[in-house]
Amino acid sequence: MLKIGSIRWRGKCSRHPGFDPEEGIGAVRGACPRCTTLVEINDLHRKMISLMRTFAPPSDKKRKKPEAPDLQIGLFEQEP
């Protein structure tokens, strides 16, 4: 069994803080090594997610919402 926990990681280039790795390698300015690494990390992450979903697609489990109690007072109902 392979267990992969949820990882929160925030990375940005100190020289180009507005760089978005989703734009791809063509958006890297001046062959910046940190921006290039961010693009590689983004590509590998997408590939990993794709492989995980290919191996075991996410299930469509829908949770049932608990039914709210009927709080409406009946006007024509008589109490026993």
PDB file of N, CA, C and O in Angstrom, chain B, residues numbered from 101:
ATOM      1  N   MET B 101       0.853  -1.188   0.000  1.00  0.00           N
ATOM      2  CA  MET B 101       0.000   0.000   0.000  1.00  0.00           C
ATOM      3  C   MET B 101       0.886   1.234   0.000  1.00  0.00           C
ATOM      4  O   MET B 101       1.858   1.322   0.750  1.00  0.00           O
ATOM      5  N   LEU B 102       0.540   2.159  -0.833  1.00  0.00           N
ATOM      6  CA  LEU B 102       1.247   3.431  -0.911  1.00  0.00           C
ATOM      7  C   LEU B 102       0.350   4.489  -0.298  1.00  0.00           C
ATOM      8  O   LEU B 102      -0.796   4.666  -0.711  1.00  0.00           O
ATOM      9  N   LYS B 103       0.872   5.177   0.672  1.00  0.00           N
ATOM     10  CA  LYS B 103       0.079   6.212   1.333  1.00  0.00           C
ATOM     11  C   LYS B 103       0.698   7.572   1.027  1.00  0.00           C
ATOM     12  O   LYS B 103       1.860   7.832   1.339  1.00  0.00           O
ATOM     13  N   ILE B 104      -0.100   8.420   0.415  1.00  0.00           N
ATOM     14  CA  ILE B 104       0.348   9.775   0.092  1.00  0.00           C
ATOM     15  C   ILE B 104      -0.563  10.732   0.819  1.00  0.00           C
ATOM     16  O   ILE B 104      -1.761  10.793   0.540  1.00  0.00           O
ATOM     17  N   GLY B 105      -0.009  11.475   1.742  1.00  0.00           N
ATOM     18  CA  GLY B 105      -0.797  12.439   2.502  1.00  0.00           C
ATOM     19  C   GLY B 105      -0.966  13.736   1.738  1.00  0.00           C
ATOM     20  O   GLY B 105      -0.317  13.958   0.716  1.00  0.00           O
ATOM     21  N   SER B 106      -1.816  14.563   2.227  1.00  0.00           N
ATOM     22  CA  SER B 106      -2.008  15.859   1.574  1.00  0.00           C
ATOM     23  C   SER B 106      -0.872  16.781   1.979  1.00  0.00           C
ATOM     24  O   SER B 106      -0.559  16.937   3.160  1.00  0.00           O
ATOM     25  N   ILE B 107      -0.277  17.375   0.992  1.00  0.00           N
ATOM     26  CA  ILE B 107       0.863  18.268   1.213  1.00  0.00           C
ATOM     27  C   ILE B 107       0.479  19.654   0.738  1.00  0.00           C
ATOM     28  O   ILE B 107       0.016  19.833  -0.389  1.00  0.00           O
ATOM     29  N   ARG B 108       0.672  20.618   1.597  1.00  0.00           N
ATOM     30  CA  ARG B 108       0.460  22.011   1.203  1.00  0.00           C
ATOM     31  C   ARG B 108       1.839  22.643   1.055  1.00  0.00           C
ATOM     32  O   ARG B 108       2.634  22.679   1.994  1.00  0.00           O
ATOM     33  N   TRP B 109       2.092  23.130  -0.126  1.00  0.00           N
ATOM     34  CA  TRP B 109       3.388  23.726  -0.413  1.00  0.00           C
ATOM     35  C   TRP B 109       3.174  24.966  -1.253  1.00  0.00           C
ATOM     36  O   TRP B 109       2.474  24.940  -2.265  1.00  0.00           O
ATOM     37  N   ARG B 110       3.778  26.029  -0.826  1.00  0.00           N
ATOM     38  CA  ARG B 110       3.675  27.281  -1.573  1.00  0.00           C
ATOM     39  C   ARG B 110       5.090  27.690  -1.974  1.00  0.00           C
ATOM     40  O   ARG B 110       5.961  27.890  -1.127  1.00  0.00           O
ATOM     41  N   GLY B 111       5.293  27.807  -3.256  1.00  0.00           N
ATOM     42  CA  GLY B 111       6.604  28.205  -3.744  1.00  0.00           C
ATOM     43  C   GLY B 111       6.457  29.323  -4.752  1.00  0.00           C
ATOM     44  O   GLY B 111       5.547  29.319  -5.581  1.00  0.00           O
ATOM     45  N   LYS B 112       7.357  30.271  -4.671  1.00  0.00           N
ATOM     46  CA  LYS B 112       7.377  31.333  -5.672  1.00  0.00           C
ATOM     47  C   LYS B 112       8.803  31.827  -5.825  1.00  0.00           C
ATOM     48  O   LYS B 112       9.621  31.697  -4.914  1.00  0.00           O
ATOM     49  N   CYS B 113       9.081  32.381  -6.961  1.00  0.00           N
ATOM     50  CA  CYS B 113      10.413  32.891  -7.256  1.00  0.00           C
ATOM     51  C   CYS B 113      10.600  34.233  -6.560  1.00  0.00           C
ATOM     52  O   CYS B 113       9.725  35.098  -6.614  1.00  0.00           O
ATOM     53  N   SER B 114      11.734  34.396  -5.916  1.00  0.00           N
ATOM     54  CA  SER B 114      11.996  35.664  -5.215  1.00  0.00           C
ATOM     55  C   SER B 114      12.214  36.817  -6.200  1.00  0.00           C
ATOM     56  O   SER B 114      11.935  37.971  -5.875  1.00  0.00           O
ATOM     57  N   ARG B 115      12.709  36.507  -7.393  1.00  0.00           N
ATOM     58  CA  ARG B 115      12.932  37.563  -8.390  1.00  0.00           C
ATOM     59  C   ARG B 115      11.683  37.857  -9.204  1.00  0.00           C
ATOM     60  O   ARG B 115      11.505  38.977  -9.684  1.00  0.00           O
ATOM     61  N   HIS B 116      10.822  36.868  -9.363  1.00  0.00           N
ATOM     62  CA  HIS B 116       9.602  37.014 -10.167  1.00  0.00           C
ATOM     63  C   HIS B 116       8.404  36.515  -9.361  1.00  0.00           C
ATOM     64  O   HIS B 116       7.868  35.448  -9.658  1.00  0.00           O
ATOM     65  N   PRO B 117       7.976  37.265  -8.349  1.00  0.00           N
ATOM     66  CA  PRO B 117       6.898  36.781  -7.470  1.00  0.00           C
ATOM     67  C   PRO B 117       5.548  36.641  -8.175  1.00  0.00           C
ATOM     68  O   PRO B 117       4.679  35.926  -7.677  1.00  0.00           O
ATOM     69  N   GLY B 118       5.351  37.285  -9.292  1.00  0.00           N
ATOM     70  CA  GLY B 118       4.083  37.202 -10.007  1.00  0.00           C
ATOM     71  C   GLY B 118       4.040  36.090 -11.044  1.00  0.00           C
ATOM     72  O   GLY B 118       3.051  35.946 -11.762  1.00  0.00           O
ATOM     73  N   PHE B 119       5.110  35.302 -11.125  1.00  0.00           N
ATOM     74  CA  PHE B 119       5.181  34.239 -12.130  1.00  0.00           C
ATOM     75  C   PHE B 119       4.190  33.129 -11.803  1.00  0.00           C
ATOM     76  O   PHE B 119       4.090  32.682 -10.660  1.00  0.00           O
ATOM     77  N   ASP B 120       3.458  32.691 -12.829  1.00  0.00           N
ATOM     78  CA  ASP B 120       2.492  31.606 -12.673  1.00  0.00           C
ATOM     79  C   ASP B 120       2.988  30.406 -13.471  1.00  0.00           C
ATOM     80  O   ASP B 120       3.046  30.469 -14.699  1.00  0.00           O
ATOM     81  N   PRO B 121       3.351  29.302 -12.793  1.00  0.00           N
ATOM     82  CA  PRO B 121       3.882  28.148 -13.517  1.00  0.00           C
ATOM     83  C   PRO B 121       2.866  27.487 -14.448  1.00  0.00           C
ATOM     84  O   PRO B 121       3.246  26.685 -15.301  1.00  0.00           O
ATOM     85  N   GLU B 122       1.586  27.809 -14.296  1.00  0.00           N
ATOM     86  CA  GLU B 122       0.558  27.276 -15.197  1.00  0.00           C
ATOM     87  C   GLU B 122       0.763  27.800 -16.623  1.00  0.00           C
ATOM     88  O   GLU B 122       0.297  27.182 -17.580  1.00  0.00           O
ATOM     89  N   GLU B 123       1.450  28.922 -16.766  1.00  0.00           N
ATOM     90  CA  GLU B 123       1.670  29.515 -18.091  1.00  0.00           C
ATOM     91  C   GLU B 123       2.698  28.744 -18.900  1.00  0.00           C
ATOM     92  O   GLU B 123       2.780  28.918 -20.116  1.00  0.00           O
ATOM     93  N   GLY B 124       3.485  27.896 -18.250  1.00  0.00           N
ATOM     94  CA  GLY B 124       4.436  27.044 -18.952  1.00  0.00           C
ATOM     95  C   GLY B 124       5.820  27.634 -19.059  1.00  0.00           C
ATOM     96  O   GLY B 124       6.100  28.731 -18.577  1.00  0.00           O
ATOM     97  N   ILE B 125       6.687  26.861 -19.713  1.00  0.00           N
ATOM     98  CA  ILE B 125       8.098  27.226 -19.819  1.00  0.00           C
ATOM     99  C   ILE B 125       8.305  28.480 -20.667  1.00  0.00           C
ATOM    100  O   ILE B 125       9.324  29.156 -20.521  1.00  0.00           O
ATOM    101  N   GLY B 126       7.366  28.800 -21.543  1.00  0.00           N
ATOM    102  CA  GLY B 126       7.492  29.985 -22.384  1.00  0.00           C
ATOM    103  C   GLY B 126       7.357  31.292 -21.613  1.00  0.00           C
ATOM    104  O   GLY B 126       7.749  32.347 -22.113  1.00  0.00           O
ATOM    105  N   ALA B 127       6.815  31.235 -20.419  1.00  0.00           N
ATOM    106  CA  ALA B 127       6.626  32.447 -19.627  1.00  0.00           C
ATOM    107  C   ALA B 127       7.804  32.749 -18.705  1.00  0.00           C
ATOM    108  O   ALA B 127       7.803  33.769 -18.016  1.00  0.00           O
ATOM    109  N   VAL B 128       8.810  31.870 -18.686  1.00  0.00           N
ATOM    110  CA  VAL B 128       9.984  32.082 -17.828  1.00  0.00           C
ATOM    111  C   VAL B 128      10.828  33.193 -18.414  1.00  0.00           C
ATOM    112  O   VAL B 128      11.157  33.175 -19.600  1.00  0.00           O
ATOM    113  N   ARG B 129      11.177  34.160 -17.581  1.00  0.00           N
ATOM    114  CA  ARG B 129      11.965  35.313 -18.038  1.00  0.00           C
ATOM    115  C   ARG B 129      13.455  35.067 -17.815  1.00  0.00           C
ATOM    116  O   ARG B 129      13.875  34.712 -16.713  1.00  0.00           O
ATOM    117  N   GLY B 130      14.229  35.252 -18.838  1.00  0.00           N
ATOM    118  CA  GLY B 130      15.686  35.201 -18.718  1.00  0.00           C
ATOM    119  C   GLY B 130      16.218  33.864 -18.236  1.00  0.00           C
ATOM    120  O   GLY B 130      17.253  33.830 -17.571  1.00  0.00           O
ATOM    121  N   ALA B 131      15.557  32.778 -18.542  1.00  0.00           N
ATOM    122  CA  ALA B 131      15.989  31.434 -18.146  1.00  0.00           C
ATOM    123  C   ALA B 131      16.226  31.342 -16.634  1.00  0.00           C
ATOM    124  O   ALA B 131      17.203  30.744 -16.184  1.00  0.00           O
ATOM    125  N   CYS B 132      15.333  31.935 -15.873  1.00  0.00           N
ATOM    126  CA  CYS B 132      15.440  31.927 -14.409  1.00  0.00           C
ATOM    127  C   CYS B 132      15.342  30.480 -13.909  1.00  0.00           C
ATOM    128  O   CYS B 132      14.361  29.794 -14.197  1.00  0.00           O
ATOM    129  N   PRO B 133      16.344  30.017 -13.166  1.00  0.00           N
ATOM    130  CA  PRO B 133      16.327  28.619 -12.719  1.00  0.00           C
ATOM    131  C   PRO B 133      15.199  28.312 -11.731  1.00  0.00           C
ATOM    132  O   PRO B 133      14.661  27.205 -11.734  1.00  0.00           O
ATOM    133  N   ARG B 134      14.839  29.276 -10.893  1.00  0.00           N
ATOM    134  CA  ARG B 134      13.757  29.032  -9.921  1.00  0.00           C
ATOM    135  C   ARG B 134      12.406  28.942 -10.625  1.00  0.00           C
ATOM    136  O   ARG B 134      11.586  28.093 -10.276  1.00  0.00           O
ATOM    137  N   CYS B 135      12.166  29.797 -11.598  1.00  0.00           N
ATOM    138  CA  CYS B 135      10.907  29.743 -12.354  1.00  0.00           C
ATOM    139  C   CYS B 135      10.832  28.445 -13.158  1.00  0.00           C
ATOM    140  O   CYS B 135       9.770  27.831 -13.254  1.00  0.00           O
ATOM    141  N   THR B 136      11.960  28.031 -13.732  1.00  0.00           N
ATOM    142  CA  THR B 136      12.006  26.780 -14.488  1.00  0.00           C
ATOM    143  C   THR B 136      11.688  25.596 -13.573  1.00  0.00           C
ATOM    144  O   THR B 136      10.965  24.681 -13.967  1.00  0.00           O
ATOM    145  N   THR B 137      12.223  25.616 -12.369  1.00  0.00           N
ATOM    146  CA  THR B 137      11.950  24.548 -11.400  1.00  0.00           C
ATOM    147  C   THR B 137      10.477  24.539 -11.014  1.00  0.00           C
ATOM    148  O   THR B 137       9.889  23.468 -10.857  1.00  0.00           O
ATOM    149  N   LEU B 138       9.875  25.707 -10.858  1.00  0.00           N
ATOM    150  CA  LEU B 138       8.445  25.770 -10.538  1.00  0.00           C
ATOM    151  C   LEU B 138       7.600  25.164 -11.655  1.00  0.00           C
ATOM    152  O   LEU B 138       6.604  24.492 -11.385  1.00  0.00           O
ATOM    153  N   VAL B 139       7.989  25.395 -12.902  1.00  0.00           N
ATOM    154  CA  VAL B 139       7.266  24.814 -14.037  1.00  0.00           C
ATOM    155  C   VAL B 139       7.404  23.288 -14.001  1.00  0.00           C
ATOM    156  O   VAL B 139       6.426  22.578 -14.232  1.00  0.00           O
ATOM    157  N   GLU B 140       8.598  22.781 -13.717  1.00  0.00           N
ATOM    158  CA  GLU B 140       8.815  21.334 -13.638  1.00  0.00           C
ATOM    159  C   GLU B 140       7.992  20.715 -12.504  1.00  0.00           C
ATOM    160  O   GLU B 140       7.387  19.658 -12.683  1.00  0.00           O
ATOM    161  N   ILE B 141       7.967  21.364 -11.349  1.00  0.00           N
ATOM    162  CA  ILE B 141       7.185  20.871 -10.209  1.00  0.00           C
ATOM    163  C   ILE B 141       5.713  20.816 -10.596  1.00  0.00           C
ATOM    164  O   ILE B 141       5.030  19.836 -10.300  1.00  0.00           O
ATOM    165  N   ASN B 142       5.226  21.850 -11.250  1.00  0.00           N
ATOM    166  CA  ASN B 142       3.828  21.896 -11.663  1.00  0.00           C
ATOM    167  C   ASN B 142       3.513  20.775 -12.655  1.00  0.00           C
ATOM    168  O   ASN B 142       2.479  20.118 -12.539  1.00  0.00           O
ATOM    169  N   ASP B 143       4.391  20.558 -13.618  1.00  0.00           N
ATOM    170  CA  ASP B 143       4.176  19.495 -14.613  1.00  0.00           C
ATOM    171  C   ASP B 143       4.173  18.115 -13.957  1.00  0.00           C
ATOM    172  O   ASP B 143       3.326  17.279 -14.274  1.00  0.00           O
ATOM    173  N   LEU B 144       5.108  17.874 -13.050  1.00  0.00           N
ATOM    174  CA  LEU B 144       5.175  16.580 -12.375  1.00  0.00           C
ATOM    175  C   LEU B 144       3.962  16.356 -11.472  1.00  0.00           C
ATOM    176  O   LEU B 144       3.471  15.233 -11.356  1.00  0.00           O
ATOM    177  N   HIS B 145       3.486  17.414 -10.841  1.00  0.00           N
ATOM    178  CA  HIS B 145       2.297  17.307  -9.991  1.00  0.00           C
ATOM    179  C   HIS B 145       1.083  16.917 -10.838  1.00  0.00           C
ATOM    180  O   HIS B 145       0.311  16.038 -10.456  1.00  0.00           O
ATOM    181  N   ARG B 146       0.920  17.573 -11.984  1.00  0.00           N
ATOM    182  CA  ARG B 146      -0.199  17.238 -12.876  1.00  0.00           C
ATOM    183  C   ARG B 146      -0.118  15.791 -13.350  1.00  0.00           C
ATOM    184  O   ARG B 146      -1.131  15.095 -13.428  1.00  0.00           O
ATOM    185  N   LYS B 147       1.104  15.344 -13.668  1.00  0.00           N
ATOM    186  CA  LYS B 147       1.277  13.971 -14.127  1.00  0.00           C
ATOM    187  C   LYS B 147       0.940  12.991 -13.004  1.00  0.00           C
ATOM    188  O   LYS B 147       0.292  11.974 -13.250  1.00  0.00           O
ATOM    189  N   MET B 148       1.369  13.283 -11.776  1.00  0.00           N
ATOM    190  CA  MET B 148       1.083  12.406 -10.642  1.00  0.00           C
ATOM    191  C   MET B 148      -0.426  12.297 -10.406  1.00  0.00           C
ATOM    192  O   MET B 148      -0.939  11.200 -10.188  1.00  0.00           O
ATOM    193  N   ILE B 149      -1.126  13.409 -10.448  1.00  0.00           N
ATOM    194  CA  ILE B 149      -2.579  13.400 -10.243  1.00  0.00           C
ATOM    195  C   ILE B 149      -3.250  12.591 -11.355  1.00  0.00           C
ATOM    196  O   ILE B 149      -4.178  11.825 -11.094  1.00  0.00           O
ATOM    197  N   SER B 150      -2.785  12.759 -12.578  1.00  0.00           N
ATOM    198  CA  SER B 150      -3.347  12.018 -13.701  1.00  0.00           C
ATOM    199  C   SER B 150      -3.137  10.514 -13.521  1.00  0.00           C
ATOM    200  O   SER B 150      -4.056   9.729 -13.754  1.00  0.00           O
ATOM    201  N   LEU B 151      -1.942  10.112 -13.110  1.00  0.00           N
ATOM    202  CA  LEU B 151      -1.658   8.691 -12.892  1.00  0.00           C
ATOM    203  C   LEU B 151      -2.502   8.124 -11.749  1.00  0.00           C
ATOM    204  O   LEU B 151      -3.002   7.003 -11.843  1.00  0.00           O
ATOM    205  N   MET B 152      -2.658   8.884 -10.686  1.00  0.00           N
ATOM    206  CA  MET B 152      -3.461   8.420  -9.556  1.00  0.00           C
ATOM    207  C   MET B 152      -4.916   8.231  -9.978  1.00  0.00           C
ATOM    208  O   MET B 152      -5.551   7.256  -9.577  1.00  0.00           O
ATOM    209  N   ARG B 153      -5.446   9.142 -10.773  1.00  0.00           N
ATOM    210  CA  ARG B 153      -6.831   9.030 -11.220  1.00  0.00           C
ATOM    211  C   ARG B 153      -7.010   7.921 -12.240  1.00  0.00           C
ATOM    212  O   ARG B 153      -8.088   7.334 -12.326  1.00  0.00           O
ATOM    213  N   THR B 154      -5.977   7.623 -13.013  1.00  0.00           N
ATOM    214  CA  THR B 154      -6.031   6.512 -13.950  1.00  0.00           C
ATOM    215  C   THR B 154      -6.052   5.190 -13.188  1.00  0.00           C
ATOM    216  O   THR B 154      -6.800   4.277 -13.539  1.00  0.00           O
ATOM    217  N   PHE B 155      -5.238   5.093 -12.157  1.00  0.00           N
ATOM    218  CA  PHE B 155      -5.156   3.868 -11.365  1.00  0.00           C
ATOM    219  C   PHE B 155      -6.443   3.612 -10.600  1.00  0.00           C
ATOM    220  O   PHE B 155      -6.977   2.504 -10.634  1.00  0.00           O
ATOM    221  N   ALA B 156      -6.938   4.618  -9.917  1.00  0.00           N
ATOM    222  CA  ALA B 156      -8.171   4.481  -9.139  1.00  0.00           C
ATOM    223  C   ALA B 156      -8.967   5.775  -9.273  1.00  0.00           C
ATOM    224  O   ALA B 156      -8.719   6.738  -8.548  1.00  0.00           O
ATOM    225  N   PRO B 157      -9.926   5.797 -10.206  1.00  0.00           N
ATOM    226  CA  PRO B 157     -10.729   7.013 -10.389  1.00  0.00           C
ATOM    227  C   PRO B 157     -11.446   7.399  -9.098  1.00  0.00           C
ATOM    228  O   PRO B 157     -11.827   6.530  -8.314  1.00  0.00           O
ATOM    229  N   PRO B 158     -11.627   8.687  -8.880  1.00  0.00           N
ATOM    230  CA  PRO B 158     -12.322   9.117  -7.657  1.00  0.00           C
ATOM    231  C   PRO B 158     -13.753   8.600  -7.648  1.00  0.00           C
ATOM    232  O   PRO B 158     -14.447   8.626  -8.664  1.00  0.00           O
ATOM    233  N   SER B 159     -14.174   8.137  -6.496  1.00  0.00           N
ATOM    234  CA  SER B 159     -15.539   7.608  -6.400  1.00  0.00           C
ATOM    235  C   SER B 159     -16.526   8.756  -6.240  1.00  0.00           C
ATOM    236  O   SER B 159     -16.196   9.827  -5.730  1.00  0.00           O
ATOM    237  N   ASP B 160     -17.728   8.497  -6.686  1.00  0.00           N
ATOM    238  CA  ASP B 160     -18.781   9.506  -6.610  1.00  0.00           C
ATOM    239  C   ASP B 160     -19.670   9.249  -5.401  1.00  0.00           C
ATOM    240  O   ASP B 160     -20.883   9.085  -5.529  1.00  0.00           O
ATOM    241  N   LYS B 161     -19.059   9.217  -4.248  1.00  0.00           N
ATOM    242  CA  LYS B 161     -19.834   9.005  -3.037  1.00  0.00           C
ATOM    243  C   LYS B 161     -20.499  10.312  -2.641  1.00  0.00           C
ATOM    244  O   LYS B 161     -19.839  11.328  -2.418  1.00  0.00           O
ATOM    245  N   LYS B 162     -21.789  10.260  -2.561  1.00  0.00           N
ATOM    246  CA  LYS B 162     -22.526  11.450  -2.150  1.00  0.00           C
ATOM    247  C   LYS B 162     -23.057  11.214  -0.752  1.00  0.00           C
ATOM    248  O   LYS B 162     -23.672  10.186  -0.470  1.00  0.00           O
ATOM    249  N   ARG B 163     -22.820  12.146   0.091  1.00  0.00           N
ATOM    250  CA  ARG B 163     -23.306  12.036   1.458  1.00  0.00           C
ATOM    251  C   ARG B 163     -24.760  12.459   1.515  1.00  0.00           C
ATOM    252  O   ARG B 163     -25.166  13.452   0.912  1.00  0.00           O
ATOM    253  N   LYS B 164     -25.519  11.693   2.243  1.00  0.00           N
ATOM    254  CA  LYS B 164     -26.915  12.061   2.418  1.00  0.00           C
ATOM    255  C   LYS B 164     -26.993  13.134   3.496  1.00  0.00           C
ATOM    256  O   LYS B 164     -26.410  13.011   4.573  1.00  0.00           O
ATOM    257  N   LYS B 165     -27.718  14.168   3.176  1.00  0.00           N
ATOM    258  CA  LYS B 165     -27.914  15.220   4.159  1.00  0.00           C
ATOM    259  C   LYS B 165     -28.969  14.754   5.150  1.00  0.00           C
ATOM    260  O   LYS B 165     -29.987  14.186   4.755  1.00  0.00           O
ATOM    261  N   PRO B 166     -28.733  14.989   6.424  1.00  0.00           N
ATOM    262  CA  PRO B 166     -29.750  14.587   7.391  1.00  0.00           C
ATOM    263  C   PRO B 166     -31.037  15.371   7.148  1.00  0.00           C
ATOM    264  O   PRO B 166     -31.018  16.583   6.933  1.00  0.00           O
ATOM    265  N   GLU B 167     -32.125  14.663   7.187  1.00  0.00           N
ATOM    266  CA  GLU B 167     -33.408  15.285   6.899  1.00  0.00           C
ATOM    267  C   GLU B 167     -33.790  16.207   8.058  1.00  0.00           C
ATOM    268  O   GLU B 167     -33.768  15.807   9.222  1.00  0.00           O
ATOM    269  N   ALA B 168     -34.135  17.425   7.720  1.00  0.00           N
ATOM    270  CA  ALA B 168     -34.498  18.410   8.737  1.00  0.00           C
ATOM    271  C   ALA B 168     -35.857  18.048   9.340  1.00  0.00           C
ATOM    272  O   ALA B 168     -36.763  17.626   8.620  1.00  0.00           O
ATOM    273  N   PRO B 169     -35.997  18.207  10.630  1.00  0.00           N
ATOM    274  CA  PRO B 169     -37.291  17.902  11.245  1.00  0.00           C
ATOM    275  C   PRO B 169     -38.358  18.883  10.773  1.00  0.00           C
ATOM    276  O   PRO B 169     -38.068  20.050  10.507  1.00  0.00           O
ATOM    277  N   ASP B 170     -39.587  18.403  10.673  1.00  0.00           N
ATOM    278  CA  ASP B 170     -40.692  19.238  10.230  1.00  0.00           C
ATOM    279  C   ASP B 170     -41.155  20.088  11.411  1.00  0.00           C
ATOM    280  O   ASP B 170     -41.784  19.582  12.341  1.00  0.00           O
ATOM    281  N   LEU B 171     -40.850  21.347  11.369  1.00  0.00           N
ATOM    282  CA  LEU B 171     -41.186  22.251  12.470  1.00  0.00           C
ATOM    283  C   LEU B 171     -42.453  23.061  12.202  1.00  0.00           C
ATOM    284  O   LEU B 171     -42.858  23.882  13.025  1.00  0.00           O
ATOM    285  N   GLN B 172     -43.073  22.825  11.047  1.00  0.00           N
ATOM    286  CA  GLN B 172     -44.281  23.556  10.700  1.00  0.00           C
ATOM    287  C   GLN B 172     -45.444  23.040  11.553  1.00  0.00           C
ATOM    288  O   GLN B 172     -45.669  21.834  11.651  1.00  0.00           O
ATOM    289  N   ILE B 173     -46.160  23.951  12.154  1.00  0.00           N
ATOM    290  CA  ILE B 173     -47.308  23.581  12.971  1.00  0.00           C
ATOM    291  C   ILE B 173     -48.507  23.382  12.059  1.00  0.00           C
ATOM    292  O   ILE B 173     -48.840  24.246  11.248  1.00  0.00           O
ATOM    293  N   GLY B 174     -49.150  22.226  12.206  1.00  0.00           N
ATOM    294  CA  GLY B 174     -50.337  21.950  11.403  1.00  0.00           C
ATOM    295  C   GLY B 174     -51.548  22.698  11.985  1.00  0.00           C
ATOM    296  O   GLY B 174     -51.827  22.592  13.179  1.00  0.00           O
ATOM    297  N   LEU B 175     -52.255  23.444  11.149  1.00  0.00           N
ATOM    298  CA  LEU B 175     -53.387  24.219  11.633  1.00  0.00           C
ATOM    299  C   LEU B 175     -54.652  23.364  11.804  1.00  0.00           C
ATOM    300  O   LEU B 175     -55.489  23.642  12.664  1.00  0.00           O
ATOM    301  N   PHE B 176     -54.775  22.334  10.983  1.00  0.00           N
ATOM    302  CA  PHE B 176     -56.006  21.553  11.003  1.00  0.00           C
ATOM    303  C   PHE B 176     -55.829  20.192  11.673  1.00  0.00           C
ATOM    304  O   PHE B 176     -56.778  19.413  11.765  1.00  0.00           O
ATOM    305  N   GLU B 177     -54.634  19.912  12.131  1.00  0.00           N
ATOM    306  CA  GLU B 177     -54.402  18.647  12.791  1.00  0.00           C
ATOM    307  C   GLU B 177     -54.777  18.766  14.267  1.00  0.00           C
ATOM    308  O   GLU B 177     -54.495  19.774  14.914  1.00  0.00           O
ATOM    309  N   GLN B 178     -55.403  17.741  14.772  1.00  0.00           N
ATOM    310  CA  GLN B 178     -55.777  17.742  16.176  1.00  0.00           C
ATOM    311  C   GLN B 178     -54.814  16.847  16.943  1.00  0.00           C
ATOM    312  O   GLN B 178     -54.380  15.803  16.456  1.00  0.00           O
ATOM    313  N   GLU B 179     -54.500  17.277  18.131  1.00  0.00           N
ATOM    314  CA  GLU B 179     -53.612  16.471  18.972  1.00  0.00           C
ATOM    315  C   GLU B 179     -54.411  15.337  19.585  1.00  0.00           C
ATOM    316  O   GLU B 179     -55.573  15.532  19.940  1.00  0.00           O
ATOM    317  N   PRO B 180     -53.812  14.142  19.720  1.00  0.00           N
ATOM    318  CA  PRO B 180     -54.533  13.008  20.314  1.00  0.00           C
ATOM    319  C   PRO B 180     -54.764  13.161  21.792  1.00  0.00           C
ATOM    320  O   PRO B 180     -55.357  12.283  22.418  1.00  0.00           O
TER     321      PRO B 180
END
